[in-house]
Amino acid sequence: MTYRHLLTRREGAIEYLTLNRPDVRNAFNDEVVAELAAWAATAAADRSLRAAVVSGAGATFCAGADVAWMARTIDYTEEQNVQDAIAMSRMFRALDTLPVPLIGRVHGAALGGGAGLAATCDIVVAGDQAIFGFTEVKLGLLPAVISPFALAKIGRSAARELFLTGSRFSAQRAHAIGLVHRVVPEAELDTAVAGYIADILGAGREAVAAAKSMIVDVWSKPSEDVTRITAHAIAAQRTSAEGQEGLRAFLEKRNPAWTR
């Protein structure tokens, strides 16, 4: 599929996705939202895909919403604003629920919706000079659409500070609150991403997908519900073809078939 605002590159089982609007710091508009949603639908259906990496062209990962897009919304009715927000929410949800790991490669800045995009990633590697911010309140707005994904990463306490002040914060602080998993010099970003990809490729695709789904199922559930959910999850994986192969490979002291 050809996109106007996205670049895609496939290397074996890994897809590299780049936001390609460097002239506006890779900001979101309705077209970018639609293209990301379309890409996510295609990626979710691709059984040969093992992981995806999202990054930004130019000097910035993603600066949030496009100024021109925001200017148009001034004249939107409340219902038009609702529909606009629903489309963006569905796009983030589609990225968040991909059955394969989504790795964020963050450099420059990830502000507003850009920080939200980072929050939808399973793994985030950031350059040590990267800047983050849930900056919506500075514009009299709310980090509403991104809040489910950001809260799942940073928790209520950090959200109370950062959502309410709109202040920008460093990659090191983002790491401390769980938004970022690894901080490296920008020149080492690709090496760090490659390390995660190697680990993912060494794991079973179906096991990774099931583990990602289980995290959502278990999160914030009562303990009595979690017992049944987790028991069924591991039983299903143990009896699957992939689980059987993994166990037999371990017992036979050999590499599992998916690593060949």
C-alpha positions, 0 to 999 in steps of 0.5 A, a space after each residue: 500500500 502507498 501512503 502519502 505521509 508514511 514511509 514503510 520498509 520491510 526487512 524480513 519479518 520486521 517492518 520499519 514505519 516512519 512518520 514522514 512530515 519533517 517540515 511540520 515535525 511529523 505532526 498528526 492531521 486527519 490524513 496521518 491518523 487515517 494512514 496509521 489506522 490503515 497501516 495498523 489494520 494491514 500489519 495486524 493481518 500479516 501473519 509473516 510480521 514479527 515486529 514493527 518499529 516506528 520512528 520520525 523523519 528529520 529532527 523530531 519523532 512527533 510534535 503532536 497535532 498539526 497547527 493547521 489541523 487544530 486551526 480547522 477544528 476551531 470551527 468544528 461543532 461538538 459532534 464533529 469534534 467527537 467524530 474527529 477524536 473517535 477516529 484518533 482514538 481508534 487509530 491509537 487503539 489499533 496500534 496499541 493492540 497489534 498482535 506483534 511488538 511495536 517498538 518506538 524509536 524516539 529522538 528529538 521530541 515526542 509531545 502531546 499526541 507524539 507522547 501518546 504514540 510512544 505510550 502505545 508502543 510496547 517498547 520505547 528506546 529514546 535518545 538521551 536528548 529527547 524531550 517528552 511532554 503531555 502539553 495539551 493543557 498549555 493550549 487549553 485542551 486535554 490529553 484525553 484521547 491518549 490518556 488510556 495509553 499514557 496512564 497504563 504506562 506512567 500511572 496516576 501519580 506521574 499523570 497528575 503532575 504531567 497532565 496538569 502542568 503540561 511541562 516538558 520532561 527529559 528522556 531520563 525522567 520518561 524512563 523513570 516513570 515507565 514511558 521509555 524502556 531504554 535511553 541511549 545516545 542518539 547514535 546508538 538508537 538503531 543498535 538498541 532497537 536491533 537488540 530488542 528485535 533479536 530478542 523478539 525473533 528468538 521468541 515464538 510469534 504466537 507466544 509473544 502475541 498471547 503474552 501481549 494479549 494476556 497483559 491487557 486481560 490481567 491488568 487491574 482485574 480482581 485476583 479471582 478473575 485473573 486466576 482463571 484467565 491466566 490458567 486458560 492462557 498458559 494451558 492454551 499455549 502449552 497445547 498449541 503447536 508452537 508451545 509443544 515445539 518450544 517445550 520439546 526443543 528445550 527438553 531435547 536441548 536444541 533451538 526451536 524451529 522458529 529460530 532457524 
